[in-house]
Amino acid sequence: MTQKTKIALVTGGSRGLGKDMAIKIARKGIDVILTYNNRKEDALAVVAEIEKLGQKASTLQLNVGDIKSFPAFITSLKEILESVFHTQKLDFLINNGGANLIIPSFADTTEENFDELMNMHFKGVFFFTQKILPFLNDEGGIVNISTGLTRVSFPGSGTYASMKGAIEVLTKYLAKELGPRYINVNVVAPGAIATDFSGGRLKNSVQMQEHIKSVTAIPRIGQAEDIGGIVAFLCTPESKWINAQRIEASGGLLI
């Protein structure tokens, strides 16, 4: 099977940041497989939007925190690659999927909270990437999504940010190990973005928005559309010499 058009796999691509990533990647002439956890209709709508752009797209269900489900996902991925894209490989992995928990403070964090966030944002990403590696073409790329909260701190985000900090370290090691295959691995770290993430806490709080604007060099709130283009750029030949980097997109939050 000869693969012509490159293919990106975007986890959590049915809404928010992941949706914008998937669409912006498609606009670069790249086919897209996007995953969803429980919003299949939203995912199918993104697929339809990508197809209108002239690219192939498909969607698969995935819970990024359920490591035991990965073998079944890989079986489905193989089938989709062959039946829809007529190939056995893909080129880019975007580790975006996940959610956050609203926890008042470090002292309030339970072991269950910790495990849930760890499984979604570190252990899940670690082992999912491991499962995908055999399907990743040489000269491809991996983009891990982190957070501005690994650089600045806000009460209640310590557990989530710690997992993302681990991902940032892992990114450097992946870049080193996959370098001989000419696969570049980078981190994109969004700042404060008004989406449904964290229960839409920022999106629904005018007070929080005003505070964020007051401490951001460009005084506005980030939108999903501010992130997808950066991820898409990292899937182009022009970005191949960018490797093991953390790219923060926060408008200059607390600089």
Backbone torsions as a table, in degrees:
resi	resn	phi	psi	omega
1	MET	NA	128.5	-179.3
2	THR	-103.8	122.7	179.6
3	GLN	-93.3	127.2	179.7
4	LYS	-104.0	-62.5	179.8
5	THR	-79.1	138.7	178.5
6	LYS	-72.6	156.3	-175.7
7	ILE	-128.8	135.2	175.2
8	ALA	-115.8	139.8	173.1
9	LEU	-106.9	118.9	-178.0
10	VAL	-114.4	114.7	176.6
11	THR	-81.5	144.2	-178.2
12	GLY	64.1	45.2	-173.8
13	GLY	-97.0	13.3	-174.3
14	SER	-87.4	-17.2	-178.4
15	ARG	-160.8	174.2	174.3
16	GLY	58.1	-138.2	-177.8
17	LEU	-60.2	-42.3	-177.5
18	GLY	-63.0	-38.5	176.9
19	LYS	-61.3	-46.8	-179.7
20	ASP	-65.2	-37.8	176.3
21	MET	-59.8	-49.0	-177.1
22	ALA	-59.3	-43.9	-178.4
23	ILE	-70.0	-42.2	179.8
24	LYS	-66.6	-36.5	176.2
25	ILE	-63.5	-43.7	178.8
26	ALA	-60.7	-36.6	178.2
27	ARG	-65.3	-15.9	174.9
28	LYS	-85.8	4.2	-179.7
29	GLY	83.5	25.2	-179.1
30	ILE	-111.7	135.1	175.4
31	ASP	-73.8	157.5	-171.4
32	VAL	-135.6	134.0	164.7
33	ILE	-111.6	122.8	-179.4
34	LEU	-119.7	147.9	179.2
35	THR	-108.6	158.6	175.7
36	TYR	-139.2	157.7	176.6
37	ASN	-94.4	-59.1	-178.5
38	ASN	-139.1	13.2	-179.1
39	ARG	-116.1	68.1	-175.4
40	LYS	-62.1	-41.6	-178.3
41	GLU	-62.9	-39.7	176.5
42	ASP	-62.7	-42.4	179.6
43	ALA	-63.3	-42.3	179.1
44	LEU	-65.1	-33.0	177.0
45	ALA	-66.3	-37.8	176.5
46	VAL	-66.6	-41.8	176.2
47	VAL	-56.3	-46.2	-179.9
48	ALA	-62.4	-39.3	179.9
49	GLU	-66.0	-39.3	178.3
50	ILE	-66.6	-41.4	179.5
51	GLU	-63.2	-32.9	176.0
52	LYS	-64.4	-24.4	177.9
53	LEU	-81.5	-4.8	177.8
54	GLY	94.0	9.9	179.1
55	GLN	-108.8	154.8	174.2
56	LYS	-77.4	147.6	178.2
57	ALA	-152.4	153.1	175.8
58	SER	-153.9	166.9	-178.2
59	THR	-137.5	147.7	178.4
60	LEU	-136.5	147.8	177.2
61	GLN	-80.0	139.0	179.6
62	LEU	-155.3	129.5	168.4
63	ASN	-102.4	105.9	-173.2
64	VAL	-66.1	-14.6	178.8
65	GLY	-94.2	-2.7	-178.2
66	ASP	-105.5	85.2	-173.3
67	ILE	-61.1	-33.8	-178.3
68	LYS	-67.3	-16.8	-180.0
69	SER	-85.1	-7.6	-173.9
70	PHE	-63.5	-40.9	178.7
71	PRO	-58.1	-40.6	178.4
72	ALA	-67.1	-36.7	176.8
73	PHE	-62.3	-43.3	-179.1
74	ILE	-61.4	-38.8	176.7
75	THR	-61.1	-44.3	178.2
76	SER	-66.1	-37.7	179.2
77	LEU	-62.6	-44.6	177.3
78	LYS	-56.2	-45.4	-178.3
79	GLU	-63.9	-42.6	179.8
80	ILE	-66.0	-43.5	179.8
81	LEU	-58.2	-42.0	-176.5
82	GLU	-78.1	-42.1	-173.6
83	SER	-79.9	-36.6	-176.3
84	VAL	-97.5	-41.3	-172.6
85	PHE	-105.9	-5.8	176.0
86	HIS	55.0	47.6	178.6
87	THR	-154.1	178.8	177.7
88	GLN	-122.2	3.2	-174.5
89	LYS	-133.2	162.1	170.4
90	LEU	-131.0	176.4	-170.5
91	ASP	-117.4	-30.3	-175.2
92	PHE	-135.2	139.4	174.4
93	LEU	-119.3	123.5	177.2
94	ILE	-111.3	106.0	-179.5
95	ASN	-86.0	87.4	-175.0
96	ASN	-112.9	-28.6	-170.2
97	GLY	-60.8	147.6	177.4
98	GLY	147.4	175.8	179.9
99	ALA	-142.7	173.4	177.1
100	ASN	-123.8	159.6	176.4
101	LEU	-113.1	138.7	176.8
102	ILE	-85.4	106.4	-178.0
103	ILE	-121.3	124.3	-174.5
104	PRO	-58.0	-38.6	-175.2
105	SER	-161.5	171.6	174.4
106	PHE	-56.0	-42.9	-176.8
107	ALA	-64.4	-24.9	-178.5
108	ASP	-88.7	-6.1	-174.9
109	THR	-74.6	124.5	178.9
110	THR	-92.9	165.6	176.0
111	GLU	-62.5	-33.8	178.0
112	GLU	-65.5	-42.7	175.2
113	ASN	-57.4	-48.4	-177.7
114	PHE	-58.8	-49.1	-177.5
115	ASP	-64.1	-40.6	-179.8
116	GLU	-62.4	-45.7	-179.7
117	LEU	-70.1	-37.8	178.4
118	MET	-63.5	-44.0	-178.7
119	ASN	-63.8	-38.9	180.0
120	MET	-72.9	-45.3	-164.8
121	HIS	-106.2	-11.5	176.0
122	PHE	-129.8	-64.0	-178.1
123	LYS	-60.1	-43.7	179.7
124	GLY	-62.7	-46.2	179.1
125	VAL	-63.2	-41.8	-179.8
126	PHE	-56.8	-54.3	-173.8
127	PHE	-81.2	-26.6	174.8
128	PHE	-66.9	-44.0	177.1
129	THR	-60.3	-40.7	177.7
130	GLN	-59.2	-41.6	179.6
131	LYS	-67.8	-32.7	-175.9
132	ILE	-80.3	-25.3	-173.5
133	LEU	-50.0	-43.0	179.6
134	PRO	-63.5	-17.9	-179.0
135	PHE	-98.1	-0.9	-174.7
136	LEU	-93.0	122.3	178.1
137	ASN	-64.2	147.2	168.5
138	ASP	-58.4	149.8	-176.8
139	GLU	69.2	17.1	175.0
140	GLY	-88.5	-156.0	-177.5
141	GLY	-159.8	156.6	174.7
142	ILE	-126.8	133.7	174.5
143	VAL	-121.6	119.4	176.6
144	ASN	-100.5	133.8	-179.5
145	ILE	-94.6	123.3	178.8
146	SER	-112.2	-139.5	-176.3
147	THR	-158.7	151.6	172.6
148	GLY	-62.5	-17.3	-177.9
149	LEU	-73.2	-2.7	171.3
150	THR	-83.9	-13.9	178.2
151	ARG	-104.1	-40.5	177.6
152	VAL	-116.8	158.2	-174.6
153	SER	-123.6	138.0	174.1
154	PHE	-129.9	134.9	-178.7
155	PRO	-53.4	137.6	178.1
156	GLY	96.6	-10.3	-176.9
157	SER	-109.3	8.5	-174.1
158	GLY	-61.3	-40.8	-178.2
159	THR	-69.1	-49.5	178.5
160	TYR	-58.2	-48.4	-177.4
161	ALA	-65.0	-33.7	178.4
162	SER	-62.6	-40.8	178.3
163	MET	-65.0	-39.1	179.1
164	LYS	-70.1	-33.1	174.6
165	GLY	-62.0	-39.4	176.4
166	ALA	-62.7	-38.6	178.2
167	ILE	-64.1	-37.1	179.6
168	GLU	-65.3	-37.8	175.6
169	VAL	-68.1	-45.0	179.0
170	LEU	-57.8	-37.4	-179.6
171	THR	-57.3	-42.1	179.6
172	LYS	-64.5	-40.6	179.2
173	TYR	-68.1	-39.5	176.6
174	LEU	-63.2	-41.7	179.7
175	ALA	-59.7	-40.8	179.4
176	LYS	-66.8	-46.6	-175.7
177	GLU	-72.9	-32.2	-177.0
178	LEU	-94.3	-5.3	178.8
179	GLY	-53.6	-43.0	178.5
180	PRO	-60.1	-18.6	175.3
181	ARG	-94.8	6.9	-179.5
182	TYR	59.7	31.4	174.1
183	ILE	-97.1	121.9	176.9
184	ASN	-95.6	147.2	-174.9
185	VAL	-132.9	123.1	-176.8
186	ASN	-137.8	166.2	177.2
187	VAL	-114.8	134.9	166.3
188	VAL	-110.7	125.8	-176.0
189	ALA	-115.6	96.4	177.4
190	PRO	-66.9	147.0	171.6
191	GLY	-85.1	-144.6	-179.2
192	ALA	-75.4	114.2	-176.2
193	ILE	-120.1	133.5	-178.6
194	ALA	-84.0	85.5	175.5
195	THR	-130.2	-169.6	177.5
196	ASP	-81.6	0.0	-179.6
197	PHE	-61.4	147.4	-176.0
198	SER	56.5	36.8	179.2
199	GLY	70.1	20.1	179.8
200	GLY	69.6	25.5	-174.6
201	ARG	-56.3	-48.9	179.6
202	LEU	-71.5	-43.1	-178.6
203	LYS	-57.5	-33.8	-173.3
204	ASN	-101.4	2.4	-176.6
205	SER	-118.7	106.1	177.7
206	VAL	-63.4	-38.8	-180.0
207	GLN	-61.2	-44.8	179.2
208	MET	-66.4	-39.4	178.4
209	GLN	-61.3	-44.1	-179.8
210	GLU	-63.7	-38.1	178.2
211	HIS	-65.0	-46.5	-178.9
212	ILE	-61.2	-43.0	179.1
213	LYS	-61.5	-35.9	-177.3
214	SER	-69.6	-18.8	-178.6
215	VAL	-115.8	17.6	179.2
216	THR	-116.2	132.8	-176.2
217	ALA	-57.4	-44.9	171.7
218	ILE	-94.1	106.8	-165.8
219	PRO	-78.9	70.6	173.1
220	ARG	-149.1	172.4	178.8
221	ILE	-93.6	137.1	178.5
222	GLY	-66.8	150.0	177.6
223	GLN	-121.0	161.4	179.1
224	ALA	-54.1	-35.4	-177.5
225	GLU	-66.1	-12.7	178.7
226	ASP	-80.7	-11.7	-171.5
227	ILE	-109.2	-40.1	-172.3
228	GLY	-57.9	-38.1	-178.4
229	GLY	-65.9	-32.0	178.2
230	ILE	-68.5	-44.2	177.8
231	VAL	-63.3	-42.1	179.0
232	ALA	-61.6	-41.3	177.9
233	PHE	-59.0	-37.7	-179.9
234	LEU	-70.6	-4.9	175.1
235	CYS	-103.0	15.9	-178.6
236	THR	-114.3	158.7	177.7
237	PRO	-59.2	-28.8	-178.0
238	GLU	-64.8	-17.2	-176.9
239	SER	-102.2	5.6	-169.5
240	LYS	-65.3	-20.7	-179.3
241	TRP	-92.6	2.7	172.3
242	ILE	-91.7	119.7	-174.9
243	ASN	-149.9	139.4	177.5
244	ALA	62.0	30.8	-176.4
245	GLN	-107.6	150.2	171.7
246	ARG	-104.5	113.9	-179.2
247	ILE	-106.5	109.4	179.6
248	GLU	-90.8	132.1	175.7
249	ALA	-120.2	89.7	-173.9
250	SER	-134.3	5.0	-177.8
251	GLY	71.9	8.0	-177.9
252	GLY	89.8	47.2	179.7
253	LEU	-71.5	123.9	175.3
254	LEU	49.6	53.5	176.4
255	ILE	-96.5	NA	NA
